Amino acid sequence: MILVTDRERQLLSSKQYTELINEQKKLDNELDKKLAEQEEEIRKEEEAYYEARREAARIAKLQKAKEEAAKAKNSTKGTKSWLGDDENEWDVAGGEDDFEMFLASVKARSIKATAHLRKSSGDGQNSSNSSQSGTNQTRDRSQTEGSSMELEWDHEEGLV
């Protein structure tokens, strides 16, 4: 490690102290300028880092708010209320679609039974009185008992 350069030795030996001081001040100014540039660069990097952290926190906060809003919307919507309070605990085969298919199936059977009942009541007018009275009896019984269309269909088939 060299502490004194050849130029500095020459200035010292020739007793040009003022020139030596001026050169040292020039070197000090260059070093100060480089140091100030490095400090400014570090300051900008820190600003960018903190700005990125603030932006990430803001995005995370918005995302959390969206998730909470979606969760609140789903809980107030009532679409999964038949699963209970904690829908994640239930392992329902087919999930919500399976239940929807079940409801559609029940509705289709009900419509089919209603159509079958109307058809047989229309046919009963042309057939014997005993058949017509059986259909009327079935219809009356289902209306008085508050039975569903499914039970009316079972009555006609002779199952009940």
Secondary structure, 3 states (H helix, E strand, C coil): CCCCCHHHHHHHHCCCHHHHHHHHHHHHHHHHHHHHHHHHHHHHHHHHHHHHHHHHHHHHHHHHHHHHHHHHHHHHHCCCHHHCCCHHHCCCCCHHHHHHHHHHHHHHHHHHHHHHHHHHHHHHCCCCHHHHHHHHHHHHHHHHHCCCHHHHHHHHHCCC
